[in-house]
Structures are given as structure tokens and as C-alpha cells.
Amino acid sequence: MLGTGARQQLGFAKLVGRLTDEQTLRLSYEKRTDEGERSQRPQWIPSSFNPLFPLETERETWTLKYGWNPLSELVDIEVTTYHTSTELQQDGR
């Protein structure tokens, strides 16, 4: 079906470090790219009034997670921070 094909790539890396028996640090990175032809109105079928255009997207995400569990049933703390950037280019001719 027109407008549904795509070339996609995905990369993922993750590091985990145990700082102590009670502390863990995790760092991950993900990159995803997608290239294909898409219509400007995706809910409509491709046609002369809804033509296909080249579309490229790229998304990168960094995640950092810290965990602290001092071997207690009362304390188990996790903190996560992340950053995502996305780019989209569509050649509308």
C-alpha cells in the first residue's frame, strides 16, 4: 500500500554499574531513524489531493537512573532523568 513502506534503524546501548551493595547507576542511549514516503494527511489515502512526500525522522534519548536501597523494607529510592530530541523533515515540494 502506498505511503506505508519505511526504512528504519534502531540502536540501543545500556551500562549498569553497582556503586556499592546499596547503590546502582544505569545509563542508556537509544537512537531511532525512519525514512519513507508519507502523505501530509495520513488518515486519508494517497491521491492527487493527498500526495506522498519524502519524510525523515530521527530520535535520540539518553536516560540516567540512580537507585538506592539500604537493605531496608522501608527505603527503596529510584531517581530517573532523561533527555529526548527529535527531528522531522518533510519535503513538501
DARA-V589865 format. One line per field, one symbol per residue. psi: psi as a letter, one per 40 degrees, with the letter a starting at -180 (. if undefined). Layout:
psi = ???
//
This chain:
psi = hieeiihiihihihhhhhdadehihhhihhhhihhahiidgeeiihadegiiihhhihhhhhhhhhhhgffieehghhhhiihhihhhhhge.
//
